[in-house]
Amino acid sequence: MPIKTSIKRASGWLYLNSSLGRRQLRGAGVILMLHRVLADDQAAALPHRNELCVGPKAFEHLLVWLKKHFDCVPLMEILQPGSLRSQRPKVTLTFDDGWRDNAVNAFALLQKYQVPASIFLSTDFIGSRQRFWWESIGETLWSSHGEEARQRLIDCLQQVGRPLPKAFEDADLHRRSLALLVFLQDLKTLSPLDLNRLTDACPQESLPQALDWHQVRALEASGLVRFGPHGASHAILTGLDDQRLEQELSRSRQALLNGCNRPLPVYCYPNGDNDARVRQQVAAHHFPFALGTGTGIYRGHEDSLALPRFGVSQRTARNPELLSWRIYRGARP
């Protein structure tokens, strides 16, 4: 383990177990951001998956650690006025997008440890075979669906002016995965039309990537999970004109009202992107709270339409002391 990582882990452990840490975190709320829980930890650890995925062993390790150091509470317990007055810091789990593995892999562990969670749905995907482009493109380029499918996608990438870099020829698994991560980040600058065209060039998976509404209702009925909107099409809201922004917000809100008994009064910005115009429109659609991706702890006086969160990767789930180090940095005045 690199010495810098060891220092961060030690600092994180000391912070949570020090009088300074206990004083700074008293009455505070920590909102965690996750996306997927895969069936395999080694698969989740590859760089192109690491940021959005955790494996089941790492996720369970994280839950045990959180229960030891925090009160694990529903999101609204942190956000409602006066709820942060407690001796122990409070933590809540949020999941973005609405991946099917939230039900298949994550929920059993949430039940086992009785940890509540909130899942924010990109509602156009729920109950459909519509696919998230970064998953379809990434896994096809990783040869998860065979060499023929990979080559077909490479040809399409060349047509839109995005040929694969030479780093993809590296024999080292880690370096090749890292190159894929960088490449997928670069593809975010393509138009939605081009991204849809590339996704259509990928093979259809045997199962939908997203939850269906039956799963949503079953998870909600457990009492452990509540749902909120994460856009309808997962379009970046700051890039939409006023009419499309209105449609995106209305469609996602209505889908939650139709599909859930108690949808959360919280919006979750796709990719975390928001500005004053987007926040104003979110408030106009009766959402007093919204989640971003800025880092920090919640004390009750932050902007309620740009709430901070800490992202959780496979690496931090396996080494939660790294998460406590980030909390320490986010808790400083």
Residue pairs with C-beta under 8 A, 6 or more apart in sequence:
5 319
5 322
8 321
8 322
8 325
9 319
9 321
9 322
9 325
10 321
11 325
11 328
12 320
12 321
12 322
12 323
12 324
12 325
12 326
12 327
12 328
13 321
13 324
14 21
15 21
15 324
15 325
15 327
15 328
16 25
16 69
16 324
21 328
21 331
24 328
24 331
24 332
25 89
25 297
25 327
25 331
26 86
26 87
26 89
27 84
27 85
27 86
27 89
27 299
28 84
28 89
28 90
28 297
28 298
28 299
28 331
29 78
29 79
29 84
29 89
29 90
29 91
29 92
29 297
29 298
29 299
29 300
30 70
30 89
30 90
30 91
30 92
30 297
30 298
30 310
30 327
31 75
31 78
31 91
31 92
31 94
31 291
31 298
31 307
31 308
31 309
31 310
32 91
32 92
32 93
32 94
32 309
32 310
32 311
32 312
32 323
33 94
33 96
33 291
33 293
33 309
33 310
33 311
33 312
34 54
34 93
34 94
34 95
34 96
34 311
34 312
35 52
35 53
35 95
35 96
35 97
35 99
36 44
36 52
36 53
36 54
36 97
36 99
36 101
36 102
37 53
37 54
37 55
37 56
37 59
37 101
37 102
37 105
37 106
37 109
38 44
38 49
38 53
38 54
38 55
38 56
38 101
38 105
39 55
39 56
39 101
39 104
39 105
40 55
40 56
41 54
41 55
41 56
41 57
41 58
41 314
41 318
42 55
43 49
43 53
43 55
44 50
44 53
44 54
44 55
44 58
44 314
45 55
45 314
45 315
46 173
46 174
46 177
47 174
47 177
47 178
47 180
47 181
48 138
48 142
48 177
48 178
48 180
48 181
48 184
49 138
49 177
49 314
50 313
50 314
50 315
51 181
51 311
51 313
52 313
53 313
53 314
54 62
54 312
54 313
54 314
54 317
55 314
55 317
56 105
56 109
58 314
58 317
58 318
59 105
59 106
59 109
59 317
60 109
60 112
60 113
61 317
61 318
61 320
62 312
62 316
62 317
62 320
62 323
63 72
63 109
63 110
63 112
63 113
63 115
64 113
65 320
66 72
66 91
66 115
66 320
67 113
67 115
69 88
69 89
69 324
70 88
70 89
70 90
70 91
71 86
71 88
71 89
71 90
71 91
72 90
72 91
72 92
72 93
72 113
72 114
72 115
72 116
73 90
73 91
73 92
73 116
74 92
74 116
74 118
74 226
75 92
75 94
75 116
75 118
75 226
75 264
75 266
76 226
76 264
76 266
77 83
77 90
77 92
78 84
78 90
78 92
78 298
79 266
79 289
79 298
79 304
79 307
81 300
83 90
84 90
84 298
84 299
84 300
89 297
92 116
92 117
92 118
93 110
93 115
93 116
93 117
93 118
94 117
94 118
94 119
94 120
94 268
94 291
94 309
95 102
95 106
95 117
95 118
95 119
95 120
96 120
96 230
96 268
97 120
97 121
97 122
97 125
97 132
97 210
97 230
97 234
98 119
98 120
98 121
98 122
98 123
98 125
98 126
98 210
98 211
98 216
98 230
99 209
99 210
99 211
100 207
100 208
100 209
100 210
100 211
100 212
100 215
102 119
102 211
102 219
103 211
103 215
103 218
103 219
106 117
107 219
107 222
107 224
107 225
109 115
110 116
110 117
110 224
110 225
111 222
111 224
114 224
115 224
116 224
116 225
116 226
117 224
117 225
118 225
118 226
118 227
118 228
118 264
118 266
119 211
119 219
119 225
119 226
119 227
119 228
120 227
120 228
120 229
120 230
120 266
120 268
120 291
121 210
121 211
121 216
121 227
121 228
121 229
121 230
121 252
121 255
121 256
122 132
122 210
122 230
122 231
122 232
122 233
122 234
122 252
122 270
123 229
123 230
123 231
123 232
123 251
123 252
123 255
123 256
123 259
124 130
124 232
124 233
124 234
124 251
125 131
125 132
125 208
125 209
125 210
125 234
126 210
126 211
126 212
126 213
126 216
126 255
126 259
127 208
127 210
127 211
127 212
127 213
127 214
128 208
128 210
129 204
129 208
130 210
131 199
131 202
131 205
131 208
131 209
132 209
132 210
132 234
133 187
133 195
133 196
133 198
133 199
134 184
134 187
135 209
136 199
136 202
136 205
136 209
137 153
137 184
137 187
137 198
137 199
137 202
138 180
138 184
139 145
139 202
140 149
140 150
140 153
140 202
140 203
141 150
141 153
141 154
141 164
141 168
141 180
141 183
142 177
142 180
143 150
145 202
145 203
145 205
146 203
149 202
149 203
152 201
153 198
153 201
153 202
154 163
154 164
156 197
156 198
156 201
157 163
157 164
157 198
160 190
160 194
160 197
160 198
162 183
162 186
162 187
162 190
164 183
165 179
165 183
167 175
167 176
167 178
167 179
167 182
168 176
168 179
168 180
168 183
170 176
170 179
187 195
187 198
190 198
192 235
211 219
213 259
216 227
216 259
216 260
217 259
217 260
217 261
219 225
219 227
220 226
220 227
220 260
220 261
220 262
226 260
226 262
226 263
226 264
227 256
227 259
227 260
227 263
227 264
228 256
228 263
228 264
228 265
228 266
228 267
228 268
229 249
229 252
229 253
229 255
229 256
229 263
229 267
229 268
230 252
230 268
230 269
230 270
231 237
231 248
231 252
231 268
231 269
231 270
232 247
232 248
232 251
232 252
232 255
233 248
234 270
235 244
235 248
235 270
236 270
236 271
236 273
237 245
237 248
237 249
237 269
237 270
237 273
237 274
237 278
238 273
238 274
238 275
238 277
238 278
239 273
240 248
242 277
242 281
245 277
245 278
245 281
246 281
249 267
249 281
249 282
249 285
250 285
253 285
253 286
253 287
256 263
257 263
265 286
265 287
265 288
265 289
266 287
266 289
266 290
266 291
267 282
267 285
267 287
267 289
267 290
267 291
268 290
268 291
269 278
269 290
269 291
269 292
269 293
271 293
272 291
272 292
272 293
272 294
274 282
274 290
274 292
274 305
274 306
279 290
279 305
279 306
282 290
282 305
283 305
287 305
288 304
289 304
289 305
289 307
290 304
290 305
290 306
290 307
291 307
291 309
292 306
292 307
292 308
292 309
293 309
293 311
294 306
294 308
294 309
295 308
295 309
295 310
295 326
295 329
295 330
296 302
296 308
296 330
296 331
297 308
297 327
297 330
297 331
298 307
298 308
302 308
308 330
310 323
310 326
310 327
310 330
312 323
315 322
316 322
316 323
316 326
